[in-house]
């Protein structure tokens, strides 16, 4: 059988080694200063649920959208300061709140229609 010999690549200087593959920790953990999606998600839910609880406790209904406004302000702050992953987590949390509200409304209409509401 013929032996086949390969020439070394020309773009790598002799005596140097090719770059090493990235460490698995480097792939999973974002670079410094990017923030965390999980932190943003948890922070978003805590701001809205805690804010609504505070509004109920203080018995004020004039500013019922204040927690959502604070949530938007915090997300913009994180986006401007470079913590884009935390800002994305906050927006994901807000999206899950909207989805949960739509599912609850649909469930209520489903229960009412079974009870004769729509007939």
RAWOQUI-V958265 format. One record per backbone hydrogen bond with DSSP energy under -0.5 kcal/mol. CO is the residue of the C=O (numbers start at 1). NH is the residue of the N-H. E is the energy in kcal/mol with one decimal. If there is no record, write none. Layout:
# RAWOQUI-V958265
((CO:NH:E) (CO:NH:E))
This chain:
# RAWOQUI-V958265
((3:5:-0.5) (11:13:-0.6) (13:16:-1.8) (23:26:-0.6) (23:27:-1.2) (24:28:-1.7) (25:29:-2.3) (28:30:-0.5) (31:34:-1.5) (34:85:-2.0) (34:86:-0.9) (36:40:-1.9) (37:41:-2.5) (38:42:-2.7) (39:43:-2.7) (40:44:-2.4) (41:45:-2.0) (42:46:-2.5) (43:47:-2.5) (44:48:-2.0) (45:49:-2.7) (46:50:-2.2) (47:51:-2.0) (48:52:-2.6) (49:53:-2.3) (50:54:-2.3) (51:55:-2.3) (52:56:-2.2) (53:57:-2.5) (54:58:-2.5) (55:59:-0.6) (55:60:-2.0) (56:59:-0.6) (61:64:-0.8) (63:66:-1.6) (65:69:-2.0) (66:70:-2.5) (67:71:-2.2) (68:72:-2.2) (69:73:-2.3) (70:74:-2.6) (71:75:-2.2) (72:76:-2.4) (73:77:-2.3) (74:78:-2.4) (75:79:-2.1) (76:80:-2.5) (77:81:-2.2) (78:83:-2.0) (79:82:-0.8) (82:84:-1.6) (83:87:-1.9) (84:88:-2.3) (85:89:-2.0) (86:90:-1.9) (87:91:-2.1) (88:92:-2.2) (89:93:-2.2) (90:94:-2.2) (91:95:-2.1) (92:96:-2.2) (93:97:-1.8) (94:98:-2.0) (95:99:-2.3) (96:100:-2.4) (97:101:-2.2) (98:102:-2.3) (99:103:-2.3) (100:104:-2.3) (101:105:-2.3) (102:106:-2.4) (103:107:-2.2) (104:108:-2.1) (105:109:-2.3) (106:110:-2.2) (107:111:-2.4) (108:112:-2.4) (109:113:-2.2) (110:114:-1.4) (111:115:-1.0) (112:117:-2.5) (113:116:-0.8))
